Amino acid sequence: MHVPVAIIGCGPSGLLLSHLLHVQGIDSVILERKDRAYVEGRIRAGVLEMGTVGLMERVGVDARMKREGIIHGGIYISVNGKRQHVNIEELTGGATVMIYGQTEVTKDLIQARLDHGGEIVFEAEDVSLHDIETAKPRVRYVKDGNPVELTCDYIAACDGFHGVGRQTMPSSKLKTYEKVYPFGWLGVLAKAKPVADELIYASHDRGFALCSMRSESVVRHYVQVPSSEKIEDWSDDRFWNELRLRLGEADAELVNEGEVFEKSIAPLRSFVAEPLSHGRLFLAGDAGHIVPPTGAKGLNLAASDVHYLSEALIGKFKQNRDDLLETYSDTALARVWKAERFSWWMTSMLHTFDDHHDFDGRIRKAELEYILSSKAGLTTLAENYVGLPY
């Protein structure tokens, strides 16, 4: 069996790429290691840049998002209990973000892909990539115990940090950059009313906290914890109490407790692999880079990769252009590194490190104080938060 584009991974980036190609009449097959229920149940990000919203609109999968998504024109930043509003919409001349869970994005894209006759192979086991330096790369996998082989023109690895895509890149051609932070985010999903009308990013001597939401009745809250922390040591009561302490006395009263139906600890890291392509293999999203969630860039950065990659593939299949494929990695990485910088910056300013009372800690405190007191500083924050243009 031959297909123009084989896509590894059924997350938002793989699905969005498949849709963007479909709109242009280019066929693809998506291979996914897990089953559909697992993929649709993965809890991930919930803040969409307008660029990501625009891509959903372009493929016509935006109806539910527009009905249920919540437009935010700003954020709050709280420093040891004192909260300040950052009017992002005003600072950027009208740009906003949308609150809509990645889980919902995935559900919408899967349903639309299937409704349009797209092929998604769930529970594709033992996926391996071959001949990526030739004109006819191959993808092998096992489905229901039977070996299957695809030939294709190009392979898009949208299969996450641990996927086979990056592992297939020759180690001699790949350089990686990584920063591991000494803490993680303990997060809960709960059935409760949001603390405020927009997200609250809280910097506190006890550690960072974030009050987010998925809807008007479901909240997503986080507190910074050491990397060594165990989830079983955090009862629901302990979490709510800690969240209140980090918000400060006034905002603590606004916290609405509710049934916690998901609790997890996510480590924080920054990671970039270069290049994002080799031969006929192209990496997109977490396969090529990871950002700490502080800047809400993970899903959005994957979407921008897919924008560049889809344009390159469309250019090749429709106009026989090679230039966009040849420059895909450099083009995508230019935006990746800017998002990495912003995510590192936000993480550094808002979190508590062991050197909190030393020189570096005082510098971070001064940086945050400056940003919150300067229109230029706030504009820099706002422009990056809503997403740099493609």
N, C-alpha and C positions, 0 to 999 in steps of 0.2 A: 504494500500500500504506500502511495506517495501523497504527501500533502505539502503545500508551499511553505507553511510555517508550523513547526511543532513548538508548543508552549508547555513548559514544565512548571506546574504549580497553579492551583485554582484559587489563589487569593485575589484581592482586588486588582493588582497589577496585571496578572495573567488574563483575568476576565476582561478587564478594560482594553487591553491590547487586542484580544480576540474580537471584541466588538468594533473597535476602531478599524481593524482590517476588514471585517465583514461589511461595514458600511461602504467600503471601496471595492467590494466584490472579491476580496482575497480570502481564501479558505485557510483554516487553521484547526488543529486538534489540541485540546488541553489534556494533559496527563496529571492526575492528582493521586498522591499516595494514600490519602485518607478517604473515608466515605463522606457522602454529602452532608449528613447530619453533623459530623465533627467539624467540617469546614464552616458550616453556617452557624456553629455554636461558639467559635473562637472569639474570645473577648479581646478587643483591641481598641484603637484610638477612636476619638469621637469629634474632632475639630477638623472641618474641611476648609481648605483655602478656596477662594473663588475660582482659581485655575482648575482645581479638581472638580468643583461643581460644574464648570464649563465643559469639561470632558464628558461628564455624565449627561449633560444636556445634548452634547454633540451626537451621542449614540442613542439618544431618546430613552434613557433610563433614569428619568428625573422626576416622574410624577409623584411617587410616594415620598421621595426626599423633599420635594417642595411642599407637600401637604403636612408632613410631620417634622421636618427639620426646623430648627430655631435659628434665626439670624441674630448674630451678636455684633454690635458695633464697638465693643470695648471690652476691657478686662479690668479687674481690680488687683492691685498689689498691696498687700498688707505687710507692714514691718513691725514686729513685736506688738501687734494688736492695733496699730494705727493704719486704717485702710484708705487708699487713694485710688480714684478712678482714672483710667487711661482711656481717653476717647479716641479709639483707633480710627473710627470712621472719619472724624473731623481732621485728625492728623495726616491722614492719607488721601484726603480729598474724595472720600466716599467709599473706600474699600471696607469690606466686612468679612466675617467668617461664618460658617454654618455649623451648628451642632447637630450631628447626625452620625450615629454609631457605625464604625467600620463593619460590624456584624450585619447591620441592615444594608449597607452598601453591597456586601458580598451576596446576601440573599437576593437583592434586586438584580444584580448582574447575572447570577446563576440562572434565575428564572427567565430573564430576558434572552440569555444565550440559548437556553433550551427551547424557548418559544420560537426562536428564529432558526431552529434546526441545527444549531451549533453542536459539535461533538465534544463532550467532556467524558473522559474515561476516569471514573472514580476507582479507588482501590487498585491502582496500577502499581504493582510491586516491582522491586529490583530494577528500577529505571537506570539505564546506562546510556551514555552518549559516545558516539564513535565517528571517526573520520571528519572531525570538525574543521580540519584544514583543507578538505577537498570540496568540490562543487556539489557533492551529494552526501551530506552527513546522514548518519543513521541514528535512530533511537530504538533501543530494545527495552522491553518490559514484559512482565508476566501478569496476565489477567485471568482470574479463575483457574489458576494452575497451568495455563497455556502460554507458551512464549509467543511474543508478537514483535515484529520488526517494522518500523516505519522508515521510509526514506523521505527526505525533505530538502528544501532549498536553504532554510535557515532555522536555527534553534534559538528560542528566547527562554532563558532560564529565569523564571520569576518564582523560584522555589525556596526562597528564604535563606537565612544565614547558614543553616546546616544542610542545604540542598546539594544535589549532585552537580549543579551547574558550575559553581566556582571550583569545586573539587576536580572537575575535568580540565580546567585551565592548566596548562603546563606551569609547574612551579617556577621554572626558570624565567617565565614571562610575566609573572605576577608579583607585585609588591603590595604589602598590606600595612596599614597604619592603624594603631589601636590605642585607646585610652580607657582603662577600666576604673570606674569610680568606687570609692570605699563604702558605698551605701547603695540601698535599693529603695523602691517604692512599695510600701504595703498598701494595697488598694482594695476597696470594697465596692460592690454594686449593691444598692439597697433600694427598697421601695419606699421612697420618701420625697417630700417636696424639696427643691433646691434651696440652698442657703441664701442665695441672692439671685438677681436677674441675670448676672453674668458670672464668669468664672472668677474665683478668688485664688491668686497665687500668694501664699503666705510665707514670708521669711521670718524665722523666729530663732531665738537663741537655743531652743530645744530641738530645732530642725525644721525643715521645709514641710509645708502642707499644701494641698490643692483641693479646692472644692469645685467639682465639675458636675456635669449632668448629662444624661442621655435623653431625657424628656422632662416634662413638667411633673412627672411622678416617679422618675427613676434617677438616682444620683450616682455619681462615680467620684469617690473621695480617696485621697492618698495622704500618707504621712511618710516622711523619710525615716528609714531604719538602717542600722548597720548591716553590712553584707552578711554577717554571721547570724542574723536573726532567724528564728524559726516561727513558722506560721502558727503552730500549735500553742505558742506562748502568748498569742494575741486573741483574747476573748473579744466578743463584740463590745462589751462594756469598756474594756481597756482602750479599744480603738476610738470609740466616741469621746471618751474622756480626754484622750491625747489630742484629738482633733480640736476640741474646744480650747484646750490650753494654748495651742499654737495659733488659733485665730484671735485670741485675746478676749477680754471680758465682755465687751460690747457685742461682738459677732458670735460669741459662744451661745448666746441666747437664741440666735437664729437657726442653730443646727437642729434639724428634724431627724430624729432617729426613726428607723424603719427596719423591716425584715431584710437582713443581709443574705443575699442569695449567691454571692460569689466573693471569695476572698483569696488573694494571692500576693506573693512578693516577687517583684520584677527587678533583676539587677540592672544597673545603668552602665552603659558603655558607649564609646564612640568608635566607629570602625569604618574604614574605607579600603576597598581593593582597587588597584589600578593595574592594567586598564580594565574597562568594562566589556571588552570584546576581544576575541581571538578567532581568526578564521571565520567560520560561519556561526559561531556561538556568541550570543549577546546576553549580558547580565542586566537585570533591572530590579529595583527595589532592594529588599533586605539581602538578596543574593550578593549584592555589591557593596552595601553600606548599611550601617546602623547608626541611629542618633539616639541620645537620651531623650525621653519623652517630654522634657521640660518645655521645649519650644513647639510641640505639637507638629513635628515635621515628618514623622516616619511614613505614614500613608501618603501624605502630600508629595514627598520626595519621590516615592515610587510612581506616583501619577505623572510627575514631570519627566521621569525616565521614559515612561510609556509614551508620553507625548512625542519626545524626540525619536524614540525607536519606531513608533508607528509612522511618523513622517518619513523616516529613512526607508522603511520597507515599502511604503506606498510609492515613494519616489523611484525605488528600484523596479517594482513590478509594473508601474504605470508608465514610467518614462525612461526606464533602463538607466537610471542615475546611480552611480556608485559613490558619489562624493558624500552624501549624507550618512551612509553606512560607515564609510571610512572615518568620518569625523564624529560619529555618535558618542564614542567614549569621552573624547575631549569636551564635547558640547555638554553632555550630561554631567560630567565631573565638575565643570566650572560652577554649575548651580549646586551640586552636591556639597562642595567645599564651603560655599557660602552658608548653606543650611547647617552644616557641621559647626561652623564658627558660631552661628547664632545659638544653636542648641547648647554648645559648650559654654558660651557667655551667660546665657540664662541660668544654666545649671550652676555655674561658678558663683554668680551673684546671689542666688536665692537659697542655696543650701548651706548647711553648717558643716564645716570641716574640723578636723582635730586641731588645726592651727588657728582656730577662731579668734583667740586672744593674742596671736602673734602678728608680725608685720603683714603677712599675706592676707590674714583675716581682716585686718584693719583696712587694707587696700580694697578688698571686695566690698566692705561696708561703705567705704567712701564712694566707690563706683556706683553702687545702688542709690546712695543719697544724691549723687550728681544727676543720674539719669532721671530720677523722680522730680528733680527741681529744675530741669532744663527742657525747654520745648524741643531743642535740637536732639537731645538725648531721647526724649519720648518719641519723637518722630522716627528715629533710627529703630527703636524697639517696635513701633507700630508697623513700619514698612516691612520689616522682616517677619513679624508675626502673621500678617495677612498673606505673605508669600511674595517673593520676588517674581517679576514677570518671566515667562518662558522665553 
